[in-house]
Amino acid sequence: KRLKPNKLHDLLDIEDDLKKARQEFLDHINLN
C-alpha cells in the first residue's frame, strides 16, 4: 500500500518534530 504524497509529507514533519523533541530532551538531561 503506497502512501499519498501529502501523507508522506506529514510523516516527514512528524519525524522532524521528534528530532527536535529528542534534542531538547538530551539537552535537558545534560543540564542536570
N, C-alpha and C positions, 0 to 999 in steps of 0.2 A: 504493500500500500504506500503510494507516494504522497509526500506532504505537499500541500499547496504552498506556493511561494510566500504568501503572507504568513502562513503558519510557521514556515522556516524562519522568517524574519522575527517572529515573536520569540521563537526559541533562542535565537541569537541574542535578542535583547535580554532575555532571562539569564542567559549564560553570562552576559556582561555584568548584570546586576549581582550575580552570585560571586563573580571575581572581585567586584568592589567590596561586597559584604565580607568576603573571606579576608581581603587585605585589611579592612578596618578591624576585623576580629583579631588578626595576628598582631596588628599594631597595638591593640588594647592589651593583649597578653604581654607584649614586650614592655609595656609601660609599668606593669605591676611586678 
